């Protein structure tokens, strides 16, 4: 059986990235949107995906999904347009399960204003709900609950536009690792594309 190639795309630079603010899953009227640089990065990601995908071979060979947060949706729409010259017609479907890690009261705070806190005894860092939001274990389980049925469709290519922490959790899940094995060192710049082959 041929694998599904999962392409995980981090959204382009956002206004909150630029301004050094903690983003999380904030969805209010002032939620983060792409900067001009972010739009350029999204277009580059689309061109990179076009080269990776090659010409279409079947009508339903590509599925394009996005987090429902604005910065990811804007990235996905730009990617959809960028793929058209390569022959791909993919409408963007969005999913709340692909949102960034919710960080509760930390969202909107400046990164440089955050202070380190001691790790509670007998707790793994991935299992702490910082700011009263989600732990990375929560995110890992959430993305697993989304990927399991999404992969049943078995498209040749599954493009998922999401966020840094969500992508890190997804990579661990797709590689059959645990939430405690999430890789924090793998580079995931805004607009980056990371590809994993998944065989059912």
PEJO-V154689 format. One line per field, one symbol per residue. ss: DSSP state (A for helix, B for strand, O for the rest). A space follows every 10 residues. Layout:
BEGIN
ss = ???
END
This chain:
BEGIN
ss = OOOBBBBBBB OOOBAAAAAO BOOOOOOOOO OOOBOAAAAA AAAAAAAAAA AAAOOOOOOO OBBBBBBOOA AAAAAAAAAA AAAAAAOOOO OBBBBAAAOO OOOAAAOOOB AAAOOOOOOO OOOOAAAOOA AAOOOAAAAA AAAAAAAAAA AAOOOOBBBB BBOAAAAAAA AAAAOOOOAA AOOOOOOOOO OOBBBBBBOO
END
